[in-house]
Amino acid sequence: MDLLTQGLLGATMAQAGAQQRETRIATGIGFAAGIAADADILIQSEQDPLLNIEFHRHFSHSLFFVPLGALIVALILWFFFRKRLSFARLYLFAFLGYCLSGVLDAFTSYGTHLLWPLSNERVAWSIISVIDPIFTVILLVTAIIAFKKNNRLAAYLGLFLAATYLTLGWIQSQRVEAFAKATIAERGQTAEILLVKPTLGNILLWRSIYRYQGSLYVDAIRVGLITGAQLYPGESIAQFDRARDLSAVPDSSILAKDIERFSHFSSGLIAIRPEQPNVLIDVRYSNLPNTLAPLWGIEIDPEQPDQHAKYNLYRDSSKQTREKFIALLLGHNDVN
């Protein structure tokens, strides 16, 4: 999730493990530890554009890295807090702040190497967006109360409410998945792969992606907390097949390996963008949940197989896109 939310969860976790007189100092340590895992965003290379997306949410987010990650944070902060805390207490707060960083990211759809090095799978439970204001506000308010009152009871309340909201997100995902399966069956199709994920900032409007006979289909599904599901039919596209679409590119080439890396990052849900035949897109994400307009993709040049693919962003924040998104979110019937 975003850095603020990661830090707030870390702060709240540290507050929950602090004695009353330690609550305020634990807040700062936990916040710093909570965002430390995302230092992997600094792993970049001008020569290899995919290095960043390959290593973001990688080893530093693994459950097995938590003790070491917390130790690194504690050693850095020891210089500032050595006169106020024992190293054992400092490490405890750093550990509590760091321990759920990877888990929180795994609740989103982006993908997190939660079990590295035992598994290279990108875990994505897809029950909350990478940015969710309600979830963030829950942690923000309770962390501030705990800090001001110098009392960890508010931190317990914040963790309980945050867990409750995640549970609600899971319930919503199950409702959306059931509706998506019913819709697919009505179309006379079967889903070889099905992914449902919340759209930005909410758990009401979702994007459904499924594969059927070599094509990827996307739909928008809105499910109110107490109302039924509403379908906004979307688009379809042929799933990328390298043997068919880029058979001339040698398997050992840099370009072939970059395509494989991008496919792993995108859970295999990639396709050639129709209006740009030299661009592979991540079908999981779009500017609108019922369209194929991508958020990102890679630019490939089959004529230069020993050159790295170029990573591009295609975010559309135009007024028209924002208005359509809001209309979908509100459940309007006349969304074009």
C-alpha positions as CSV (number, residue, x, y, z in Angstrom):
1,M,0.0,0.0,0.0
2,D,1.0,3.6,0.1
3,L,3.8,4.7,2.4
4,L,1.6,6.6,4.8
5,T,-0.6,3.6,5.4
6,Q,2.4,1.3,5.8
7,G,3.9,3.7,8.3
8,L,0.6,4.1,10.2
9,L,0.2,0.3,10.5
10,G,3.8,0.0,11.8
11,A,3.2,2.8,14.3
12,T,0.0,1.2,15.5
13,M,1.6,-2.2,15.9
14,A,4.5,-0.7,17.9
15,Q,2.1,1.3,20.1
16,A,0.2,-1.9,20.8
17,G,3.3,-3.5,22.2
18,A,4.5,-0.5,24.2
19,Q,4.2,0.3,27.8
20,Q,2.3,3.6,28.6
21,R,5.5,5.7,29.0
22,E,6.9,4.3,25.7
23,T,3.8,4.9,23.5
24,R,5.1,8.1,21.9
25,I,8.6,6.9,21.2
26,A,7.2,3.6,19.9
27,T,5.0,5.5,17.4
28,G,8.0,7.0,15.7
29,I,10.0,3.8,15.6
30,G,7.1,1.8,14.4
31,F,6.3,4.3,11.6
32,A,9.9,4.3,10.4
33,A,10.0,0.5,10.4
34,G,6.7,0.3,8.7
35,I,7.9,2.1,5.6
36,A,11.4,0.6,5.6
37,A,10.4,-2.4,3.5
38,D,9.5,-0.1,0.7
39,A,13.1,1.0,0.4
40,D,13.3,-1.5,-2.3
41,I,11.7,1.1,-4.6
42,L,15.2,2.5,-4.8
43,I,16.5,-0.5,-6.7
44,Q,16.6,0.9,-10.2
45,S,18.7,0.8,-13.3
46,E,18.8,3.0,-16.3
47,Q,20.1,0.1,-18.4
48,D,17.4,-2.3,-17.2
49,P,14.0,-0.6,-16.9
50,L,12.2,-3.7,-15.5
51,L,14.6,-4.0,-12.6
52,N,12.4,-1.8,-10.4
53,I,9.1,-3.6,-10.9
54,E,10.9,-6.9,-10.5
55,F,12.4,-6.1,-7.1
56,H,9.6,-3.9,-5.7
57,R,7.8,-5.9,-3.0
58,H,10.5,-8.6,-3.3
59,F,12.9,-9.9,-0.6
60,S,12.4,-6.9,1.8
61,H,8.6,-7.8,2.0
62,S,9.2,-11.5,2.7
63,L,8.1,-12.9,6.1
64,F,11.5,-14.5,6.4
65,F,13.2,-11.2,6.0
66,V,11.3,-9.5,8.9
67,P,13.9,-10.2,11.7
68,L,16.7,-8.9,9.6
69,G,14.8,-5.9,8.3
70,A,13.8,-5.0,11.8
71,L,17.4,-5.4,12.9
72,I,18.6,-3.0,10.2
73,V,16.0,-0.4,11.2
74,A,16.9,-0.8,14.9
75,L,20.7,-0.4,14.2
76,I,20.0,2.8,12.3
77,L,17.7,4.2,14.9
78,W,19.9,3.1,17.8
79,F,22.1,6.2,17.1
80,F,19.2,8.5,17.9
81,F,17.5,6.6,20.7
82,R,20.3,4.8,22.6
83,K,19.9,7.2,25.6
84,R,16.2,6.7,25.8
85,L,15.6,3.0,25.2
86,S,17.4,-0.3,25.6
87,F,18.4,-1.9,22.3
88,A,16.0,-4.8,23.1
89,R,13.0,-2.5,23.4
90,L,14.1,-0.6,20.3
91,Y,14.3,-3.8,18.4
92,L,10.9,-5.0,19.6
93,F,9.2,-1.8,18.3
94,A,11.1,-2.0,15.0
95,F,10.1,-5.7,14.7
96,L,6.4,-4.9,15.4
97,G,6.5,-2.0,13.0
98,Y,8.1,-4.0,10.2
99,C,6.4,-7.4,10.6
100,L,3.2,-6.7,8.7
101,S,4.6,-4.6,5.9
102,G,4.6,-7.5,3.5
103,V,1.4,-9.0,4.7
104,L,-0.4,-5.6,4.2
105,D,0.8,-5.4,0.6
106,A,-0.3,-9.0,0.0
107,F,-3.8,-7.9,0.7
108,T,-3.7,-5.9,-2.5
109,S,-3.6,-7.1,-6.1
110,Y,-0.1,-5.9,-7.0
111,G,1.7,-9.0,-5.9
112,T,4.2,-9.5,-3.1
113,H,7.0,-12.0,-2.6
114,L,5.7,-12.9,0.8
115,L,7.3,-16.4,1.0
116,W,10.7,-15.7,-0.7
117,P,13.1,-17.5,-0.9
118,L,10.9,-20.6,-0.5
119,S,8.6,-19.5,-3.2
120,N,8.9,-17.0,-6.1
121,E,5.1,-16.6,-6.2
122,R,3.7,-13.1,-6.1
123,V,1.0,-13.4,-3.4
124,A,-2.0,-11.1,-4.1
125,W,-5.2,-11.7,-2.1
126,S,-6.8,-8.7,-3.9
127,I,-9.2,-7.6,-1.1
128,I,-8.2,-4.0,-0.8
129,S,-6.8,-1.3,-3.1
130,V,-3.2,-0.1,-3.0
131,I,-4.8,3.2,-1.8
132,D,-7.9,3.1,0.4
133,P,-8.7,6.3,2.3
134,I,-11.1,4.5,4.8
135,F,-8.4,2.0,5.9
136,T,-5.9,4.8,6.1
137,V,-8.1,7.1,8.2
138,I,-8.9,4.2,10.7
139,L,-5.2,3.8,11.4
140,L,-4.5,7.6,11.3
141,V,-7.1,8.5,13.9
142,T,-6.4,5.8,16.3
143,A,-2.6,6.3,16.1
144,I,-3.0,10.0,16.8
145,I,-5.3,9.2,19.8
146,A,-2.8,6.7,21.2
147,F,0.0,9.2,20.7
148,K,-1.8,12.1,22.4
149,K,-3.3,10.0,25.2
150,N,-0.1,8.1,25.6
151,N,-2.3,5.0,25.8
152,R,-2.1,1.8,23.7
153,L,-5.9,1.0,24.0
154,A,-6.6,3.2,21.0
155,A,-3.9,1.2,19.1
156,Y,-5.8,-2.0,19.9
157,L,-9.0,-0.4,18.6
158,G,-7.3,0.7,15.4
159,L,-5.9,-2.8,14.7
160,F,-9.4,-4.3,15.4
161,L,-11.1,-1.8,13.1
162,A,-8.5,-2.3,10.4
163,A,-8.9,-6.1,10.6
164,T,-12.7,-5.7,10.4
165,Y,-12.3,-3.5,7.3
166,L,-10.1,-6.1,5.6
167,T,-12.6,-8.8,6.5
168,L,-15.3,-6.7,4.9
169,G,-13.1,-6.4,1.8
170,W,-12.8,-10.2,1.7
171,I,-16.5,-10.6,2.0
172,Q,-17.0,-8.2,-0.9
173,S,-14.4,-10.1,-3.0
174,Q,-16.4,-13.3,-2.5
175,R,-19.6,-11.7,-3.5
176,V,-18.0,-10.2,-6.6
177,E,-16.3,-13.5,-7.5
178,A,-19.6,-15.4,-7.2
179,F,-21.4,-12.8,-9.4
180,A,-18.6,-12.9,-12.0
181,K,-18.8,-16.7,-12.2
182,A,-22.6,-16.6,-12.7
183,T,-22.1,-14.0,-15.4
184,I,-19.5,-16.1,-17.2
185,A,-21.8,-19.1,-17.0
186,E,-24.7,-17.0,-18.5
187,R,-22.4,-16.2,-21.4
188,G,-21.9,-19.9,-22.1
189,Q,-18.2,-19.6,-21.1
190,T,-15.9,-21.1,-18.4
191,A,-13.2,-19.2,-16.6
192,E,-9.9,-20.9,-17.0
193,I,-8.4,-18.1,-14.8
194,L,-10.5,-15.6,-12.8
195,L,-9.2,-12.5,-10.9
196,V,-11.4,-10.0,-9.2
197,K,-9.8,-6.9,-7.7
198,P,-11.0,-3.7,-6.1
199,T,-10.6,-0.4,-8.0
200,L,-8.7,2.5,-6.5
201,G,-9.8,3.8,-3.1
202,N,-12.9,1.6,-2.4
203,I,-14.3,-1.9,-2.0
204,L,-17.5,-1.2,-3.9
205,L,-16.4,-1.1,-7.5
206,W,-14.3,-4.1,-8.8
207,R,-12.6,-5.2,-11.9
208,S,-13.1,-8.8,-13.1
209,I,-10.6,-10.4,-15.5
210,Y,-10.9,-13.9,-16.8
211,R,-9.5,-16.1,-19.5
212,Y,-11.6,-18.2,-21.9
213,Q,-10.2,-20.0,-25.0
214,G,-7.1,-17.8,-25.3
215,S,-8.8,-14.4,-24.8
216,L,-8.9,-12.2,-21.7
217,Y,-12.3,-10.6,-20.8
218,V,-12.7,-7.6,-18.4
219,D,-15.9,-6.3,-16.7
220,A,-16.7,-3.8,-14.0
221,I,-18.8,-5.1,-11.2
222,R,-20.3,-2.9,-8.5
223,V,-21.4,-4.5,-5.3
224,G,-22.9,-2.3,-2.6
225,L,-22.5,-3.2,1.1
226,I,-26.2,-4.0,1.4
227,T,-27.3,-4.0,-2.2
228,G,-26.9,-6.5,-5.0
229,A,-24.3,-6.6,-7.8
230,Q,-24.4,-4.5,-10.9
231,L,-22.6,-5.5,-14.1
232,Y,-20.9,-3.1,-16.5
233,P,-19.8,-5.3,-19.5
234,G,-16.3,-4.6,-20.7
235,E,-13.9,-5.6,-23.4
236,S,-11.9,-8.6,-24.5
237,I,-8.5,-9.1,-26.0
238,A,-6.3,-12.1,-27.2
239,Q,-3.9,-13.1,-24.4
240,F,-0.3,-12.8,-25.4
241,D,1.3,-16.0,-26.7
242,R,5.0,-15.6,-27.4
243,A,5.2,-18.7,-29.6
244,R,2.4,-17.2,-31.8
245,D,3.1,-13.5,-31.5
246,L,6.9,-13.3,-31.3
247,S,8.2,-16.6,-32.4
248,A,11.1,-15.0,-34.2
249,V,12.6,-13.7,-30.9
250,P,15.2,-16.2,-29.6
251,D,14.5,-17.7,-26.2
252,S,17.9,-16.8,-24.9
253,S,17.6,-13.1,-25.9
254,I,17.3,-10.2,-23.5
255,L,13.9,-9.3,-24.9
256,A,12.5,-12.8,-24.4
257,K,13.7,-12.7,-20.8
258,D,12.2,-9.3,-20.3
259,I,8.8,-10.5,-21.6
260,E,9.0,-13.4,-19.2
261,R,9.8,-11.1,-16.3
262,F,6.9,-8.8,-17.2
263,S,4.6,-11.8,-17.6
264,H,5.5,-13.1,-14.1
265,F,5.0,-9.6,-12.7
266,S,1.5,-9.4,-14.3
267,S,0.5,-13.0,-13.3
268,G,0.5,-13.9,-17.0
269,L,-2.4,-11.6,-17.8
270,I,-0.7,-9.7,-20.6
271,A,-1.7,-8.8,-24.2
272,I,-0.6,-6.8,-27.2
273,R,-2.2,-3.4,-27.2
274,P,-4.2,-3.2,-30.5
275,E,-3.4,0.4,-31.3
276,Q,0.3,-0.2,-30.4
277,P,1.5,-3.6,-31.7
278,N,4.9,-3.0,-30.1
279,V,3.4,-2.6,-26.6
280,L,2.6,-5.4,-24.1
281,I,0.1,-4.4,-21.5
282,D,-0.8,-5.6,-18.0
283,V,-4.5,-6.4,-18.3
284,R,-5.0,-6.5,-14.5
285,Y,-5.0,-2.8,-14.4
286,S,-6.8,-0.1,-16.4
287,N,-7.8,3.5,-16.1
288,L,-11.4,2.3,-16.0
289,P,-12.4,-1.2,-14.7
290,N,-14.4,-2.2,-17.8
291,T,-11.9,-1.1,-20.4
292,L,-8.5,-2.3,-21.6
293,A,-6.8,1.2,-21.5
294,P,-3.7,0.2,-19.6
295,L,-2.0,1.8,-16.6
296,W,1.4,0.4,-17.7
297,G,3.1,-1.8,-20.2
298,I,6.4,-2.5,-21.9
299,E,7.6,-1.4,-25.3
300,I,9.3,-4.1,-27.3
301,D,11.3,-4.1,-30.5
302,P,11.5,-7.6,-32.1
303,E,14.2,-6.3,-34.5
304,Q,16.5,-5.7,-31.5
305,P,16.1,-8.8,-29.3
306,D,19.3,-8.0,-27.4
307,Q,17.9,-4.7,-26.1
308,H,15.9,-4.3,-22.9
309,A,12.2,-3.6,-23.2
310,K,11.1,-0.1,-22.2
311,Y,8.7,0.3,-19.3
312,N,6.0,2.9,-19.9
313,L,3.1,4.4,-17.9
314,Y,-0.2,5.2,-19.5
315,R,-2.2,6.7,-16.6
316,D,-5.2,8.8,-17.7
317,S,-6.4,11.4,-15.1
318,S,-8.6,13.4,-17.6
319,K,-11.9,14.9,-16.5
320,Q,-13.8,12.5,-18.7
321,T,-12.1,9.4,-17.2
322,R,-12.7,10.7,-13.6
323,E,-16.3,11.4,-14.3
324,K,-16.9,7.9,-15.8
325,F,-15.1,6.3,-12.8
326,I,-17.3,8.2,-10.3
327,A,-20.4,7.2,-12.3
328,L,-19.4,3.6,-12.1
329,L,-18.6,3.9,-8.4
330,L,-22.0,5.4,-7.7
331,G,-23.8,2.7,-9.6
332,H,-25.3,4.9,-12.4
333,N,-27.1,3.0,-15.1
334,D,-26.3,5.3,-18.0
335,V,-22.4,5.0,-18.0
336,N,-21.2,4.9,-21.6
